[in-house]
Amino acid sequence: MSRLVQFMSCMYSVSSRVIWRGSPSVPPLLMPLPSGPTCVLAAGKKDLIDLPVLNEDELEEQFVRGSGPGGQATNKTSNCVVLKHIPSGIVVKCHQTRSVDINRKRAREIMREKLDVVYKGELSEVLVKKKESELRKQEKRRKANENLERKKLFKEALAADSKPGNDTV
């Protein structure tokens, strides 16, 4: 029970900082919600807040049969989602799970990322994050190679020092 209370107090403190603004004397749950679109931060996607908003009128959605491993569960059910953004002509096909609802959500996330790349080009947040991760990976690989080279030189130096005809005392 104490874990639930800790979790709820944590959620209350986070939500009160994010959504509700106002006087501290009025409890946040009693304050009316602001009208208009609200910003909901997704867990794990804090960095990608500036993605374009999808207009459902500009999307064409189809459900087709998927392919790949899974047998009858994938070959006989139409749970693969195909989204087409009509103004740009971008097509996204998502068949990551057997659930149509999850595939619809993931297809829209992928579509938002692709539209970000199309609209912003090299300045899109998706490409910037990808380049940063590639640079981190290259730096990590370079450091690992340097460490291996140092270890190799150290072992060679130890082997050269331990030879029987090489006494320097």
Secondary structure as UniProt FT lines:
FT   HELIX           2..18
FT   TURN            24..25
FT   HELIX           28..30
FT   TURN            43..44
FT   TURN            46..47
FT   TURN            49..50
FT   HELIX           56..58
FT   STRAND          59..64
FT   HELIX           72..75
FT   STRAND          80..85
FT   TURN            86..89
FT   STRAND          90..94
FT   HELIX           100..120
FT   HELIX           121..123
FT   HELIX           125..161
FT   TURN            164..165
//
